[in-house]
Amino acid sequence: MSRTWNFYAGPATLPPPALERAKAEIPDWEGTGMSVMETSHRSPEYDEVHHGAMNLMSELLGLDDDHQVLFLQGGASTQFAMLPMNFIPEGGSADYVNTGTWSTKALKEAKIIAKGRVAASSEADGFTSIPKQSEYDLDPQAAYVHITSNNTIKGTQFHSFPDTGSVPLVADMSSDILWRPFDANRFSLIYAGAQKNIGPSGVTIVILKKSWLERANQNLPSMLSYSTYSAKDSLYNTPPTFAIYMVRNVLEWVRDQGGLVAVEKTNRAKGDRLYGVMSAYPNFYRCPVAEDSRSYMNVVFRLPTEDLEATFVAEGKAAGMVGLKGHRSVGGCRASIYNAMPLEGVEYLASFMEEFAQKNG
């Protein structure tokens, strides 16, 4: 059976080798006569997967000894509350760079717990750009500065990270972690739901600076404290074992591709191909995002009419492509082209876009 080209924003397409390995190992994993889903999280077999995934993430990102990889249950949205609960001291505040839906939600949660302050925002232009460093109004006493590195709905992305001085930098990287090499050691905390670029839904990766954790609030329920997960290597309670197993498979695939340098090369080629189609047909396809802020993970575009957009999505599905409809809050079209989407799939979409424009333009 041929695979569908999956352009959904998440859960997203996974690398076939990672899926094939799981298919082969589900009936009998590592000669145990069980699947990994049935194996105790305290077993030596699972321990190898758990710490193997942590080590691979650390290796791919080049983390130093002061950074630790954690696996938390559920989606990244829980971090919107956990972050301020752990790191905004009583009477303190944190700075947020507001670039769209997810940073707005993160800020809203912070304001429930403490004081969240907007240090920069692109709301005035409809979140179609990333604020420039010169536009930031940073509080040097802030507990941290929070950014959302990529915005799945509006299709914007940070292509360089802000200088926050001595204030800890925190990022929600749910939709673009591992898309390219970057200095992860600059960050005091990174969090990312796995279901876009790392694995299936059900697990969130947190990368935490251990020396910063020493300043965290220790008067919290165990399951809402980063210290709990850090002290027990994310094994305080039963972790999402199958999701972590799949993360391990995906990280091995990333490594086997040649690591983040090779992955970035492919990702840039994919994004450039789609944006190139829009440039070639400017009267038919329109990207609403400022050129210097365009995402290489979530490519958004509009057609001349909503009826044409609906036809585009329907004909794309008939041609073997799903997930091309834009988010319900903004409409239009969107192609999510995370690491596991091969260049072949993007080329297939690009050719379809060219033919559709020629037929309907």
C-alpha positions in Angstrom: 0.0 0.0 0.0 1.4 3.4 -0.9 1.5 6.0 1.9 -0.6 9.1 1.8 1.3 12.4 1.7 0.4 13.8 5.2 0.6 17.6 5.4 -1.3 17.8 8.7 0.1 20.2 11.3 0.0 17.5 14.0 0.0 14.7 14.8 2.2 14.6 11.7 3.9 12.2 9.4 6.6 9.9 10.9 9.6 8.5 9.2 8.8 5.1 7.5 11.9 3.4 9.1 10.7 4.3 12.6 7.2 2.9 11.8 8.5 -0.2 10.2 10.7 -0.9 13.2 7.8 -0.6 15.5 5.7 -2.8 13.3 8.3 -5.5 13.4 8.9 -5.2 17.2 5.4 -4.9 18.5 4.7 -8.7 18.8 8.1 -9.5 20.3 10.3 -6.6 21.4 14.0 -7.4 22.1 13.2 -11.1 22.5 11.0 -10.5 25.5 7.9 -12.1 23.9 6.1 -8.8 24.7 5.6 -5.4 23.0 7.3 -2.4 24.6 3.8 -1.3 25.6 3.5 -4.3 27.9 7.0 -4.0 29.5 7.6 -2.6 32.9 9.1 0.9 32.9 11.4 -0.4 35.6 12.8 -3.2 33.4 16.4 -3.0 32.1 15.0 -3.4 28.5 12.9 -0.3 28.8 15.6 1.6 30.7 17.8 1.2 27.6 15.1 2.8 25.4 14.4 5.6 27.9 17.9 6.7 28.5 18.9 6.0 24.9 16.3 8.5 23.7 17.6 11.1 26.2 21.1 10.5 25.1 20.3 10.8 21.5 18.4 14.1 22.0 21.4 15.4 24.0 23.8 14.3 21.2 21.8 15.8 18.4 21.5 19.2 20.2 25.0 19.2 21.5 23.9 19.8 25.1 26.4 20.6 27.8 26.6 18.9 31.2 24.4 21.6 32.7 21.4 20.6 30.5 19.1 17.7 31.1 16.5 16.0 28.8 13.2 15.1 30.5 10.1 13.3 29.2 6.7 14.5 30.5 3.3 13.1 29.9 0.8 14.8 27.7 1.0 17.8 25.4 3.1 20.9 25.5 0.2 23.1 26.7 0.7 21.8 30.2 4.0 23.7 30.2 2.2 27.0 29.8 1.2 26.6 33.5 4.2 24.6 34.8 6.7 27.1 33.6 5.4 30.1 35.6 4.5 27.9 38.6 8.1 26.7 38.8 10.0 29.8 37.9 8.2 33.1 38.6 8.9 34.0 42.2 6.3 35.5 44.5 5.8 39.1 43.4 7.8 38.6 40.2 6.9 38.6 36.5 8.0 37.1 33.2 8.3 38.6 29.7 6.5 37.0 26.8 7.1 37.7 23.0 3.6 37.3 21.5 3.7 36.0 18.0 0.4 34.1 17.7 -2.1 31.7 19.1 0.2 29.5 21.2 2.2 32.4 22.7 -1.1 34.1 23.5 -2.3 30.9 25.3 1.0 30.7 27.2 0.7 34.3 28.3 -2.8 33.8 29.5 -1.8 30.8 31.7 1.1 32.8 33.1 -1.3 35.6 34.1 -3.4 33.2 36.1 -0.4 32.2 38.2 1.7 35.4 38.4 2.4 38.4 36.3 3.0 37.9 32.6 4.2 40.9 30.6 4.3 41.4 26.8 7.8 42.4 25.9 7.2 42.4 22.1 4.3 41.5 19.9 3.4 41.2 16.2 -0.4 41.4 16.9 -0.6 44.7 15.1 0.1 43.1 11.8 -2.1 40.0 12.4 0.9 37.9 13.6 2.3 37.8 10.1 5.9 38.6 11.2 8.4 38.1 14.0 9.3 41.2 16.1 12.8 42.5 15.5 15.2 42.8 18.4 15.0 46.6 18.3 11.3 46.3 19.1 11.7 44.4 22.4 11.0 46.1 25.7 12.7 43.7 28.1 12.5 43.8 31.8 16.0 43.1 33.2 14.3 41.8 36.4 12.0 39.3 34.6 12.1 35.7 35.7 12.5 34.7 32.1 11.7 35.6 28.5 9.4 33.2 26.6 9.2 32.8 22.9 7.4 30.5 20.6 9.9 29.6 17.9 7.5 28.5 15.2 3.9 29.3 14.7 1.9 26.6 13.1 -1.3 28.6 12.4 0.1 31.9 11.0 3.2 30.3 9.4 5.9 32.4 11.0 9.2 31.4 12.5 12.2 32.8 14.4 15.3 32.6 12.2 17.5 34.0 14.9 16.9 34.0 18.7 16.7 37.2 20.8 19.5 38.4 23.0 17.9 38.6 26.5 21.1 39.5 28.4 21.2 37.9 31.8 17.5 37.0 31.8 16.9 33.3 31.1 15.6 32.5 27.7 12.7 29.9 27.3 11.2 28.6 24.2 8.2 26.5 23.1 9.7 24.6 20.1 6.9 22.2 19.6 6.7 22.6 15.9 10.3 23.1 14.8 12.7 21.5 17.3 15.4 19.6 15.5 14.7 21.3 12.1 18.2 22.8 12.1 21.3 23.1 14.3 21.1 25.8 16.9 22.8 26.6 20.2 20.4 24.9 22.6 22.7 25.7 25.5 21.7 29.3 25.3 18.3 28.3 26.6 17.4 27.8 30.2 14.4 25.7 29.2 13.0 24.3 26.0 9.8 22.4 25.7 8.2 20.6 22.7 5.3 18.4 22.2 6.5 15.4 20.2 3.7 15.0 17.7 5.1 17.3 15.0 8.8 16.8 14.6 9.9 14.1 17.1 7.3 11.3 17.4 3.7 10.6 18.3 1.4 12.5 20.6 1.5 11.7 24.3 4.9 12.9 25.4 6.5 16.3 25.8 10.2 16.8 25.7 11.7 19.3 28.2 15.3 20.4 28.0 16.2 22.1 31.3 19.3 23.9 32.6 20.1 22.2 35.9 21.6 25.3 37.5 18.5 27.3 36.8 16.4 24.5 38.3 18.0 25.3 41.6 16.0 28.5 41.7 12.7 26.8 41.1 9.7 26.8 43.4 9.9 23.7 45.5 6.5 24.1 47.1 4.5 22.5 44.4 2.6 19.3 43.8 5.0 16.6 42.8 3.6 16.1 39.3 3.8 19.8 38.5 7.4 20.3 39.7 10.3 20.0 37.3 12.4 19.0 40.2 10.5 15.8 40.5 11.2 14.7 36.9 14.8 15.9 37.1 15.6 13.9 40.3 14.0 10.7 39.0 15.1 11.0 35.3 11.4 11.2 34.3 10.7 7.9 36.0 9.0 9.2 39.1 5.8 7.5 37.8 5.0 5.5 34.7 6.1 7.5 31.6 4.4 7.2 28.2 6.6 4.3 27.3 5.5 3.6 23.7 5.6 7.3 22.8 9.2 7.5 24.2 10.1 4.3 22.3 8.9 6.0 19.1 10.8 9.1 19.9 13.9 7.0 20.2 13.2 5.5 16.8 12.7 8.9 15.2 15.9 10.3 16.8 17.9 7.4 15.4 16.5 8.2 12.0 17.5 11.8 12.3 21.0 10.7 13.3 21.2 8.3 10.4 20.2 11.1 8.0 23.4 12.9 8.9 22.1 14.8 11.9 20.7 18.3 12.0 23.1 19.7 9.3 21.7 17.3 6.8 18.1 17.7 8.0 18.4 21.5 7.6 19.6 21.2 4.1 16.5 19.1 3.1 14.1 21.3 5.1 15.3 24.5 3.4 15.0 22.8 -0.1 11.4 21.8 0.7 10.4 25.3 1.9 12.2 27.1 -0.9 10.4 24.8 -3.4 6.9 25.7 -2.2 7.7 29.4 -1.7 9.2 29.4 -5.2 5.8 28.2 -6.6 4.1 31.2 -5.0 6.7 33.5 -6.5 6.1 32.0 -9.9 2.4 32.4 -9.7 2.0 35.7 -7.6 -1.5 36.4 -9.0 -2.8 33.1 -7.9 -0.9 32.1 -4.7 -0.4 34.6 -1.9 1.7 34.0 1.2 0.5 36.5 3.9 3.7 36.2 5.9 6.6 38.7 5.8 9.3 37.2 3.8 12.0 37.3 6.5 9.6 35.5 9.0 8.3 32.7 6.8 8.3 29.2 8.4 10.1 26.2 6.9 7.8 23.9 8.8 4.3 25.3 8.2 3.9 27.0 4.8 0.6 29.0 4.6 -1.0 30.5 1.5 -4.2 31.8 0.1 -5.8 31.4 -3.3 -7.9 34.0 -5.1 -11.2 32.8 -3.6 -12.4 30.6 -0.8 -14.2 28.4 -3.3 -10.9 27.8 -5.1 -9.2 27.0 -1.8 -11.9 24.4 -1.1 -11.4 22.9 -4.6 -7.6 22.8 -4.1 -8.0 20.9 -0.8 -10.5 18.5 -2.3 -8.5 17.8 -5.4 -5.3 17.5 -3.4 -7.0 14.8 -1.2 -8.1 13.0 -4.3 -4.5 13.1 -5.5 -3.2 11.5 -2.3 -2.5 14.5 -0.1 -4.2 15.3 3.2 -4.0 18.1 5.7 -3.8 21.0 3.2 -6.7 23.0 4.7 -5.6 26.0 6.8 -6.4 26.2 10.5 -10.0 26.9 11.2 -9.2 30.3 12.8 -7.6 31.7 9.7 -8.7 29.7 6.7 -6.7 29.4 3.5 -4.3 26.5 2.9 -1.3 25.1 4.8 1.3 22.5 4.1 3.2 21.3 7.2 6.5 19.9 6.0 8.3 18.7 9.1 11.5 16.7 9.1 9.8 13.4 8.2 8.1 14.8 5.1 10.5 13.8 2.3 11.5 16.1 -0.5 9.6 13.8 -2.8 6.4 14.6 -1.1 7.0 18.3 -1.3 7.9 18.0 -5.0 4.6 16.2 -5.6 2.7 19.0 -3.9 4.6 21.7 -5.7 3.9 20.1 -9.1 0.2 19.8 -8.1 0.2 23.5 -7.2 1.7 24.5 -10.5 -0.8 22.4 -12.5 -3.7 23.8 -10.4 -2.7 27.4 -11.0 -2.3 26.8 -14.7 -5.8 25.2 -14.9 -7.6 27.7 -12.7 -5.7 30.9 -13.0 
